[in-house]
Amino acid sequence: MRKATLALFVLAIAVATGACHDMTQPTSKPVAGFVTDIKRFDDFIATHPTPDQFHATYPDVQLVMPGTMTTMEFRSNNSRYYPELDKDGHIVGGRFG
């Protein structure tokens, strides 16, 4: 009886913690400065981050959301990113400019 109670308790804990599983992506360590490691950046974008996750990971890169006005200068240092968003607002691609 004691083993059955313990097994039931363990099962209840497993179900309870499984129901609370956070489906968000793990946060990445912030990258200081502009984007120099393109492969790492592409791998990050492939996770379809939210704009908040982008800002947390690349705080020095200007994220230009659709409808945002910017200056017209050309930047060749990967410091400004124009994202493509899915219907949920996640970044699925984009370009530097």
N, C-alpha and C positions, 0 to 999 in steps of 0.2 A: 504494500500500500504506500509505503514511504517513497519507493522508487517511482511509482506512478504519479504521485503528487509532485515530486521533483521534476519529472519529465513534463508534466502539464505546466508547471511554473516556467520552465525554460522555454517551452513552446509559446506561452503567453508573452514572455519578454521578447522573443524573436518576432512575433507578429506585431507587437506594439512598436518596436523600433523600426521594423520594416515599413510600417505605414507612415512613419515620419521621415522617410528617406528624402533628402533634399536633392532635387533634380537639377539644381543650378550647377554651372561649371565651376571647377576650382579656380580660385584667383591665382593669377600668375604674379611672379615677382616683378615689381616695377622696373622698367627699362629707362634709364636716364638718357636724356639727349634725344637726338633724332634717330630714325631707323637706319641702321648700317648693316644689320644682319637680316637680309631679305628672306632667307629660308625660314628663320625663326618667326619673322613677321607673318609670312604666308601660312605657316603652321598655326599660328595664333588665330588668324582670320578664318582658317578652315574649321575652327571650333564654333563659328558663328556667334561671336561675342555680342553683348548688348553695348550700346554707347557708354554706359557707366563702366563696364568691364574694360572697354578700350581705354577710357580715361585713366582707370586705375593702373593699367599695364603700361601704357605709353603716355604718361602725363605731359610730356614736352611736345607731343605731336598734336597739331591743331586738327580736330575732327570737324569737317565742314558738312553739316547736316543739310539735306535737301531744303531749299528755300532760304538758306543762310547767305547773306551777301558777304563778299570778301573783296580784297583788293585784287588788282589784275596782274601783279608782278609774278614772274615765273620763278618758282623755287626748285632748285635741283638738288636740295639736300634732304629730301624726304621728311620735311617738317610739316607738311599739310596734306591731309588725306581726305578724299571725297569718297564716302562709302556708298555701296549699293546695299539697300535694305530689303529684307523679306517682309511679308505682310505683318509679322509680329514685331518688327523693328530691330531685328538682329542683323548684324553686318555679315553679308555673304560674299562680298567682293568690294572692289573699288579701285581707285587709282590715286597716285600722288600727283600733286600739281603745284 
